[in-house]
Amino acid sequence: MRIPVVAVAGSSARRIVLFSLVSAALSASTLTAQEHVHTPGMTHPAAAPLPTQGGQASFAAISEIVAMLQADANTDWSKVNLERLRLHLVDMDLVTLRSRVVATPMAGGAQFLVRGTGEAIAAIKRMTGAHVMMVMNSGGPRVVRTELPDGVRLVVTAADRADAAAVAKLRGLGFIGLLADGEHHAAHHLALARGEKMADHGH
């Protein structure tokens, strides 16, 4: 705050006016500071709604599962294994973001060479091994899986190889679309967290 200069005759009068102006300035500064001081019992305007996601996607997925387990009175906590779910989500990340896929059209479908390096190799083999069984059991396309040193080869063909629309859809989905297709993933994650036995699953 700027203090205005006031011309007043006499030294005593000048001191009185200056003292008054300085006091006013200090009072204004004190009031401004007090506006930001938090005192006991102080209330604030209603907070905005919290976000629905708990942050990183895998963390949010685990958080959702934890809430479901806690809300279920029948949860057997002696069998719950959230680390197993976390490792599966790590695999999903590696396969989705760290793998290389080469797709080649073939009669009735397509071939997918899925390769990786380091930890991605084992993740590719675990994810595709579990998923092939689910696809086959749900009446999906026919899948022939062959392990390679650095990944897998998947030969995927439509149930009816002469069905041009089914073949086009299969090729359009590609490897990652076929992996993501279906409603079984959420149930699969919950089963992993509950500690249920899963056939052909690395974790």
N, C-alpha and C positions, 0 to 999 in steps of 0.2 A: 504494500500500500504506500502511495506517495503522500507525504505530509505537506500541505499547502503552506507557502510562506506568507505570513501576515505582517504587515508593517504596523508596529505599535510604538508610540513614543514612550521613552523611559525604560530603563533596564529592568525594573521590577515588573512592569506590565508585560514586557517581552517574555520574561521567565515564566510568568503565570500562563500566558497564552501558549507558549511552547509546551509546558507541562500538560496542559489540557489536551493539546493535539496528540502528544505522544501517548497519553493514557487512552484516548479514543482508539488510536491505532492498535495498541496492545489488546484492548478489549475485543476489537473486531477479529484479530488473529486468533484469540483464545476461543471465540465462538465458532470460528471456522474449523479449528482443530477438534473441538468437541463433537462436531457433526460426524466424525469418523471413529469416535471412541466406542468400543463395545462394553456395555455394562451388564451386570447380572440381571436376568429377567427381560433383557431387550428382545424385541420381536422383529422379524424381517418379513418383507412381502412373501407371499406364497411362492415356493420354488417351482420352476418349470418342471414338466414331467421328465422322469429319468429315461435315458435311452433303453431300448429293449435288448440290445446286444451287449454282452459283457466284455467286449474288446476283440482280440484276435479270434478268428473263426473256431479254431480247435478249443480254445479256452471257453468260448461261449457254448459250444456243444457239450463240453464236460459239465459246465455250470448247469445247463438244462437237465442233464441226466441226474446230477446230484439233487436238484430240487425234486425231481420225480421220485427218486429213491427215498428221500426224506418224507415225502407226502404219502408214501405207500406203507401202511402199517404192517404189511406182510413181508417187507424187505428183510432178507436174511443177511445181516451185516457181516456174518462170519464168512460169507462167500463173495461178498462184493469185492471187485478188483478193478478199480478205476485206472490203475497203472496199465492194465491190459488194454483198456480202451485208449489211453493216451498213446501207447505204442502203435495201435492200429491207425490212429489219426496221423501219426508221424509217417506211417507207410503211405497213407492217402496223399499226404503232401509230397512225398518223394515221387510217387507215381504220376501225380498230376502235373507237377512243376519241374521235376528233375529227370524225366525220361525222354527218350527220343523215339518217335514212332514213324515208321515208313509203311504206308498203306498201298496195297496193290490190288486192283480189281481182278476178280477171277470168276469163272462160271458159277453163277448162283450166289455170289457173295464177294468176299474180299479176304485178303491175307494181311495181317498186321504184324510187323516185326517191332517189338517193343524192347528197347535196350537202354542200359544206364551204366553208371560207374559208381564205385564205392558202395555206400549203403543202399543206393537205389536199386541195385541188382537184386538183392534179397527181397526188397520191398515189392518189386515187380512180380517176382515169383510167388510171394505170399498172397498178394492181392488178386492176381489172376487165378491162382489155384482155388481160392475160396469162391471167387465170383463165377467161374465156369460151372461149378456144381449148382449154384443158385439159378443160373440161367437155364441150365438143362432141366432142373427140377420144376421150373416155372413154365415150361412149355415154350421157351424162347427159341432162338435160332440154334442150329447145331454148331458146336464149337469143338475144334480139335486143338489141343494145347501141347506144344513141344518146348521143353526147356532148352535154352541155349546157354553158353558160358556167361554171357553178359545180359541175359534177359529171357524172353520167350517169343515163340512164333505162335500166333493164333490164326487158324483158318476158320472163318465164320461163314456159314451158308444159311440161306433162308430155308425154312421147313419145306416150302415148295419152291424149288429152284427156278421153276418156270413163271413164278409170280413176279413180274417186272417191278411192281410197286413195292413189294416187300424187299426185293433186292436193292432197289434204289434207296429205300429208307435205311437199310442196314449200312450201305456205303456212306450215306449222308451222316448218320450218327457217328461213324468212325469209331476208333478204339475208345476214346474217352466218353463218347456218348453212350456206347454200349455198357461201359463200366458204370455210368451214372444212372442208367435207365432202371426203372422199377421202384417200388415202394418199400423194398426190403431193408434199405440201409438204416433207417431209424430203429427198426426192430432189432436189427443186427447189432447196432451200437448198445442198445439197452441190454441185450443178452450178454454181450461181452462184459459190460459193467457189473451185471448181476453174478458173473462168474459161471455162467452156464457153459456146458461143454459144446464146442463147435467143431464139427468135422472139417478136415482139410483146411484148418486155419492155423497159421504160424504162431499166433499168440493165444 
